[in-house]
Amino acid sequence: MKAVVCKQWGPPDSLVIEDLPDLLPGEGQVTIEVHAAGVNFPDVLIIQNKYQSKPALPFTPGNELAGVVSAVGAGVTQYKVGDRVIAFIGHGAFAQQACVPVESMMPMPAGMDFDIAAAITLTYGTSHHAVVDRAQLQPGETLLVLGAAGGVGLAAIEIGKALGARVIAAASSDEKLAVCREHGADATINYSTQDLREAIKAATDGRGPDVIFDPVGGIYAEPAFRSIAWRGRYLVVGFANGEIPRLPLNLPLLKGASLVGVFWGEFAKREPRANARSMQQMLGWLAEGKIRPHISARYKLADTARALEDMAARKVTGKLVILPR
C-alpha cells in the first residue's frame, strides 16, 4: 500500500510517498482501506515538530479518515469486514490503509459519502466541544467566530445556529465571509479592512458577544476580548496565526468574563462517552441538514504536500480532503 511518510521534521515538501507492506491488525484493532482523509491545521504543525503530539520518526501524518474495514484483529466483535467506518487516530490517515483501535472508530451512517465522513470528527468535534460543552451557548445569545471561514470556524457557525444563537463571523476577506453567510452567519466582519472593536460594537449594539470562538490567536485576541459581553466566555481553541497572545488579566475581571480552554483531543480521550454523545448529536444534525461540512478541495495522495501547503498559507475555506484511492 502507498503512504505519505514524514522521515524528518520539516515543511510539507519534505514528505515522501512510499510503498509499504499491507497492514495487519493487532488485538483490538481493525485494518481500514482508507477512502478519504481529512486535512487539519495540526497536520501542518506535527510534521514540523511544532505540535504537542510528537510521534517518533518515521510516521504517516493525518488523523481523521473514513473507509471500509478489510481485516479485524483478535477480540474484535463489533466490526466486520466490509463495514463502512469513521475513525480518529493520532497519525496514519494519509495512506491507503490504516490500523485503528476499535475505541477510536464509529460506524458511518447509511448514505454518507466518504469525504463528508472524513471531514466531521476533528473540526466538528472541536467546535461542538467548545460551543456546547465548554461555553454552554444558549438560544438567543450572540456567538462571535474568529477565523470563521476555516474548518472549525464554519463548524462553529453551524453549531451556533443549530443551538438558536445569533452568529457573527469574522474573517480576512470578503470571499471567505461569503462562504460564512452561506453556512448561516447572521452578520460578518472583515478584520483586514475594518476595525475589529468598532465592528463588534456595531454588530452587537454595544453589548458585545456572549461567546467568542478563537482558533486564530495573534493580534485579534485582545481587541476581541475587550469587546466581550458581561459574563462572556472566551474560547481558546488554537493559534493558527502562529502567535500565542498575552492578555492582561484585568480584562476578565472587569467583564466578569471567563477564559475557557478547548482541547478536543484530550476531551475525547478522557471522556469518551461524552464525546460519543456529542458525535451522535452532530450526526443527527447532519441528517437534518443543520450542519453540512464545506469541502473546498480534494487531493490525490501524491498531492498531500500541496494540500498541507495550502492549509499553511490560509488559502482554505472549510475542509480539505485527501483521496488515497
Helices and strands as residue ranges (DSSP letters): E 2-5, G 12-14, E 16-19, E 29-39, H 41-46, E 64-72, E 84-88, E 97-101, G 102-104, E 105-107, H 114-117, H 121-128, I 129-134, E 142-145, H 151-162, E 166-171, H 174-182, E 187-190, H 196-203, E 211-214, G 218-220, H 221-226, E 233-236, H 250-255, E 258-261, H 264-270, H 272-288, E 295-300, G 301-303, H 304-312, E 319-323
